[in-house]
């Protein structure tokens, strides 16, 4: 939990029944060079399929101003993939 971005943690702390939420953190790398680009932090509630995620870039200020909410399905891989698609569509990653 100490590695989850503070903005995402602030949202999670305010949620009722937060004990049912799972937290995931995934490093993001450039496929061509292998250089680290940043990381995704995601909170997911499997019962309601609600998720909230934050992307932060390495070596720069936060790419996102606040975490974004989204719906997902499946397991943690599906949640990370859905968040990646959202961040990609927003132009934050290629």
C-alpha atoms as one frame of an Amber mdcrd trajectory, in Angstrom:
protein
   0.000   0.000   0.000   2.919   2.346   0.597   3.733   2.260  -3.123   0.258
   3.290  -4.294   0.066   6.922  -5.421  -1.245   9.250  -2.673  -4.063  10.625
  -4.865  -5.424   7.120  -5.432  -5.033   6.240  -1.752  -6.964   9.380  -0.781
  -9.904   8.224  -2.908  -9.737   4.681  -1.586  -9.673   5.796   2.039 -12.914
   7.735   1.511 -14.807   4.731   0.106 -17.180   2.750   2.285 -16.349  -0.972
   2.336 -12.823  -0.308   1.061 -11.678  -3.612   2.552 -13.206  -5.378  -0.453
 -11.007  -3.485  -2.902  -7.801  -4.899  -4.390  -4.770  -2.753  -5.207  -2.462
  -3.300  -8.167   0.683  -1.535  -9.296   2.277  -2.195 -12.684   5.470  -0.743
 -14.108   5.241   0.644 -17.653   8.166   0.170 -20.065   8.930   1.304 -23.608
   8.754  -1.824 -25.778  11.485  -0.622 -28.141  14.150   0.537 -25.729  13.112
  -1.206 -22.531  13.328   2.104 -20.673  10.888   2.626 -17.789   8.104   5.090
 -18.593   6.133   5.116 -15.354   3.648   3.059 -13.437  -0.063   2.311 -13.184
  -1.700   2.150  -9.773  -5.178   0.658  -9.826  -7.827  -0.065  -7.192 -10.454
  -2.643  -8.223 -13.625  -3.829  -6.545 -14.443  -7.288  -8.001 -18.067  -7.383
  -6.831 -19.151  -4.188  -8.623 -16.407  -4.260 -11.298 -15.583  -0.627 -10.490
 -11.983   0.473 -10.758  -9.997   3.639 -10.279  -6.526   4.153 -11.697  -3.653
   6.595 -11.784  -0.692   6.803 -14.190   2.512   8.540 -13.181   5.481   9.007
 -15.530   9.090   8.426 -14.515  11.206  11.570 -14.262   8.390  14.056 -14.696
   5.478  15.522 -12.885   2.262  13.548 -12.777   0.773  12.916 -16.220  -2.731
  12.803 -14.789  -4.236  15.415 -12.487  -6.419  12.908 -10.670  -7.262   9.206
 -10.778  -9.927   8.128 -13.257 -12.867   5.814 -12.633 -13.783   3.040 -15.048
 -15.646  -0.264 -15.283 -13.819  -3.489 -15.929 -14.317  -7.233 -15.829 -12.326
 -10.372 -15.245  -9.104 -10.606 -13.295  -6.297  -8.161 -12.542  -4.819  -8.570
 -16.037  -8.117  -7.444 -17.576  -8.278  -4.456 -15.223  -4.722  -3.359 -16.073
  -5.442  -3.795 -19.802  -8.648  -1.725 -19.555  -6.787   1.049 -17.727  -3.984
   0.958 -20.305  -6.556   1.433 -23.081  -8.041   4.452 -21.283  -4.650   6.034
 -20.696  -3.651   5.330 -24.287  -6.849   6.867 -25.676  -6.170   9.956 -23.537
  -2.716  10.235 -25.182  -0.669   9.601 -22.072   1.126   6.524 -23.489   1.666
   5.115 -26.981
